[in-house]
Amino acid sequence: MFLSVGVRFEANVEALNMVETAGNYGKHRRVPYLVEEDGKLKTVYVPAVSGESLGHAYQEHLVRESLSMSLPVCDDCHRGEFYKSMNKVHLQKKVNPIPEDPKEIETAIVRACVVEDVGGFLYAEKPPVRRTSAFQVSYALPVKSVALFATSEPQLHARHAQMDASSKKGNASEQMIYYVETGTALYGFTFNLDLDAIGVSAITSEPILDEGEIKKRREAALKALFRMLSSGQFGAKLSRFFPVGGITEVAVAVTEHPFVVTSPIYDDYVEKTQKRLKILERFKEGYRFIVATGEKVPEEALGEAIDYLHERGAF
Ligand SMILES: [Zn+2]
């Protein structure tokens, strides 16, 4: 089964994705963006949070949820360093000796680590072995209709140190000023999870693990998503720039086969998704679509989707 989630969140004064530091100036990621104004398309630069950043956060949650369910996670992934068996040095730590057959290499890695099972890997040696990630995540970009109001502004901060005459000989300055560019926007992003790919070989399409283990891993993958969204633990600089705001809306589609919700950067994404889902009925394909607006909180919508998956025996 396939899960697709559109998320809208409001973030005032966030520093979720910083890209470079020039001297004492930390820059926020910014991307060119097409918007329509007075019937004409134009490009504006808007603050953004990369899919890599969101993907990293998801995998950190996956580590934690997997460990709490006593599922295997390799040492690199446990530390939040997602090298993912990229070469012999990293693979040898969990598989030794390294088999020669790509299928056996994939099997060994999937058995040893949930993160590489769900998040994929690229073993760039001879023979190369590639496993596509079972989850996909987009950039978080400002909602189109209000993208012109999205800003990234530098905030001045100062660090002060009290010094007496003797310590002045040192190199530390009494005062250091620095700037952090902060973004403010209503963001939207999409997260997809192909539950059928978990524990299944990307080479042969045959299950690598037994059904019980696959179901536990699916549950860990769902819990990680739930935790990431409900805790707001994604992106950088949370310790002093935890975004002010929160999730304003989520739309969750659960389908038998891959189906992706319309991007939440569009105001009519819920209606569009509904229309697109209706067409599945012609193929007698069951689905569930849950939207959290008004009274319903995002956690409820996700919870209902997870209940539905449970009813359908996905985990
Ligand atoms: Zn790993």
Boltz pocket constraint, residues with backbone or C-beta under 6 A from the ligand:
constraints:
  - pocket:
      binder: B
      contacts: [[A, 73], [A, 74], [A, 75], [A, 76], [A, 77], [A, 78], [A, 84], [A, 85], [A, 112], [A, 113], [A, 114], [A, 115], [A, 116]]
      max_distance: 6.0
